[in-house]
Amino acid sequence: MKNHLGIDHPLVAVRDMDKACQDFERLGFFINPRHHHPWGTDNHLLMFPENFIEVISVYDPTKLDLTNEKGFAFGRFISNSMARREGISLVALHSEDARADHQLMAERGVDNQGIVDFRRVAHRPDGSEEEAVVSLVMLINAQVPAISHFFCHQHKPHLVWVKEWMTHPNGANGITGVSYIAPAPEALAERFIGIYGADAVTLEEGYLTVHTDRGIFEVLSRAKAQERFAGVDLAITDAQLPSGVAIRVSTTSLDQAKAVLVKNGVAFVATDDGGVRIPGHYAGNTIIEIYPEI
């Protein structure tokens, strides 16, 4: 399968959707139309050829407790996540057969909260609408909710991966990494091994990396994170750990990305290894790193 269980889309949960979208636009991202979920959340997507960033918020609190057959309430999870901390709430992994991947997790002994099948109205660039059909397999980490995932199977991918939505002023063309901070990164190794297998996971002192079919997860101790994200503030308390803190994207032109940031008055740090690092307050409490595509 193409991009099997690779990074499909991090969900950046924000309390003020309009402001967050304005902030992401300042960074040079194109924002697609707003869509609504049946469980009270709404979103905008920042689309790339193989994955995307989802900016998500709550539009109707009365719908948050809609549950699947296992009692999981997606909207309530997002709301609780925002109450703890704005930013990366959970990360979707790419699936092209949700039920087969659900069975795969059962065989590997990975706990899950079942399958969520839902439909929503999808808005096309020409203004027309069509019903999108999506199946999710929820891999919620009961001990550490902030490091949770779900498989996302788009039954009509043409409604999501729309060519007109993939041209960004900053040249961005893909997510290459998602970063977490945790007091004990090694404690999360078993979870990622269950999803991806032992060969995908590397553990060093204070630093865990997971290689997927599309992008890398990294889990860092606070000390390692302070080194890793030099030049920007880590606006996170010990009580909010573990938590997702950063998304790395690739660009077709770093000069183009820098020019957009300068034009829009966005402060950034030039990294020692050839990228730029943007403080989290510019992007839904999420550090954004932009590097030239390899």
Number of C-alpha atoms within 10 A of each C-alpha: 9 11 17 17 21 23 29 28 26 26 22 27 29 28 18 12 20 11 13 23 23 14 17 18 20 21 25 22 24 22 21 20 15 14 15 19 18 15 21 21 22 19 22 21 23 25 28 24 14 17 26 23 23 22 26 30 26 25 17 15 13 11 17 20 16 15 15 15 10 11 11 19 18 20 25 20 18 24 23 12 20 20 12 14 21 20 27 32 27 25 24 26 24 26 27 19 17 23 17 11 18 22 12 14 18 13 10 13 12 18 16 19 20 19 21 21 13 14 13 14 14 19 18 17 14 6 8 8 12 12 12 18 17 17 21 24 24 21 25 20 18 12 8 13 17 24 24 19 23 26 28 24 23 19 15 13 13 11 18 19 16 15 12 12 20 21 18 20 16 25 23 27 23 26 27 21 21 25 21 23 28 25 16 18 22 18 10 16 18 14 17 18 17 17 19 19 13 13 9 15 19 15 15 10 11 18 20 24 19 22 18 20 17 21 20 19 21 21 29 25 20 22 12 14 19 15 10 12 19 13 15 17 13 19 13 15 10 11 8 14 20 23 28 30 25 27 23 20 24 22 21 16 17 20 13 15 23 21 15 20 18 13 11 13 11 15 14 18 15 14 16 8 7 10 18 20 22 24 23 20 16 20 24 25 23 23 26 23 25 27 21 18 15 6
